[in-house]
């Protein structure tokens, strides 16, 4: 951040490192932490200025005052000085711990570290050219980066006091530029509006949120700010007088009617008015809550009593009424909202709530991220996950325990939730979220799968570390890679600690699975190509060969051959056209892959085994009531073949122990299931042959899902894939096909 200047530590212990300790030790033991910390830091910070030009000591004084105004403990206020003193000490951990204790030292050092990380991320973004920053992809990346910075602010430290210190410091920086009218450094106002103000909103620190938004908006859009301010200033005196008269009359009348009420005006903030105008496409004259009052009563019944009185004496605008008492917002916020017009027709927004509801809202419990930044009526269009919002709900409770945190080292449930993740930086300062205990290998796979595969070494904060070294919040991680290659199998060994994230483990496993598949396919390809060489058919297109054998493509054929689940004998038979009737009877003919693979769920029983995955074999395509057998494949369950299948006989000859008994169940008869079967036809080629055969299947109500034809020297070889519920019906249909002119024979394959 620009609000903190870092300098080279003073070498050696030096007078500067010792004097503050002596100054702090000379204070009475009863002196509070704040006075001791200021006395400690004053000799170090006197005369020093921040990058903004502001006096460091004056800045620390102002930050302490801001923290005091929002209820921060003396220990938090003391850290306002200690965090700036860190950079002027040779061994800040030792020196501050000796003077104030380990708790104060850890708080100061963690805050200083967070400042450096945030500043690095912001400067990396600003280093891009304006053209790069304006592209759609860059804007989306910036939005993701902004949300990561927000989450990092909450997850970076062991307690929320670090975040509170950063919020107060940024608010003081904005106040300084507003008071001095100096130009605001690039990025300071934008980061305040996009990161710090929404964070204050998450935590419900309204005093900081509203002021920071107005100041940041004033710097980012000065013309719009001045325009709205001018509109507010017009007739300001008259408007304030009318509001005061209405406030006084309301309070008097409500009390006179037995409703104990306190009525007050609500301050209007320019940025909230602009957001409402833009978010709802309203003109300034239609922003009803420019004039606004709040009524505080003692009980819920009195809330509705006050509402009834207000609606009875003013003209309500029905579409502007919201009952958040009967139906609280998701963040627990409760209040009645209504807009009414007075006798002159001027609109005024009125909120009615109990004191308890008011405290709940003003003290932060109602300031939920999902409401303002991503609610149904929100303006930013950012969605918040349920799991993350649950963490924020716990953090809101942590605010109430802030003073306990200042003296306790025990970890709260909220802190435990934050410890689930860490946030580290890429070399160009992009923030990467990782699970607790993640390593540089996890980091690499999170950035990009290819980077993970080629990861060979890592630097953390510039120093080389082993790949299994657990990363910590705020570290900058850079991986060294090879030009090509893949992961190590050691990475999957949990005892070696290389991988923690589920994503990284999945990517590594997928790489090795693909490698094993490549080896299987290569083995199958080699076997098929050798067969083609022996048969003198090297010109045969491999994809065409695979389709004729019932596969989708050549790779599928190679895979089954490599797994020894498809016989090369079937390829030999295809490559040798039949010359005699006997050969014709045994030769497998052209066929097309099944259009639909029906598993026959409920229609197959694997004898002796329950719930075993089954699939119909592509080579013989069984259908009930065919005699069938099962063959246990590698990784794909049981492949069901007809008992007369040539492939089955060859596989059993090699691996007979993998044969398993299967049978058709009774469910297939009642279910109406259909099964694809292949039908081979040989005929004298003539005009209209395909049409005539197809008409036979159509008349017999058999759906044809695939056709393969080939004509060799005037002889047509045809394969039809048809769907049947009962293969025994084929005998009649094939007889009809065989009676067609020119058909020599038709039979099931």
Secondary structure, DSSP 8 states (H G I E B T S, - for coil): -TT-------SSSHHHHHHHHHHHHHS-TTS-HHHHHHHHHHHHHTT-B-TTS-BHHHHHHHHHHHHHHTT--HHHHHHHHHHHHGGG-TTHHHHHHHHH-HHHHHHHHHHHHHHHHHHHHHHHHHTS-HHHHHSHHHHHHHHHHHHHHHHHHHHSSSSTHHHHHHHHHHHHHHHHHHHH-----TTHHHHIIIIIHHHHHHHT-HHHHHHHHHHHHHHH-HHHHHHHHHHHHTTHHHHHHHHHHHHHHHHHHHHHTT--EEEEE----HHHHHHHHHHTT--GGG-GGGSEEEEEESSHHHHHHHHHHHHHHSEE-GGG-EETTTT--TT----EEEEEE-TT--EEEEEEEEHHHHHHHHTTTT--HHHHTTSTT-SS-----HHHHHHHHHHHHHHHTHHHHTT-----HHHHHHTTEEEEE-TT--EEEEETT--HHHHHHHH-HHHHHTEEEEEETTEEE-TT----TT-BEEEEE-SS----GGGG-TTTT---SHHHHHHHHHHHHHHHHHHHHHHHHHHHHHHHHHHT-TTS-HHHHHHHBT-SSHHHHHHHHHTT-S-HHHHHHHHS---SHHHHHH----B---SS----TTTEEETT-SS--EEE-TTT---TTS-EEEEE-SSS-EEEEETT-HHHHHHHHH-GGGEE-EEE-SHHHHHT--EEEEEEEEEE--TTHHHHHHHHHHHTT-EEEEEEEEEETTEEEEEEEEEES-GGGHHHHHHHHHTSTTEEEEEE-
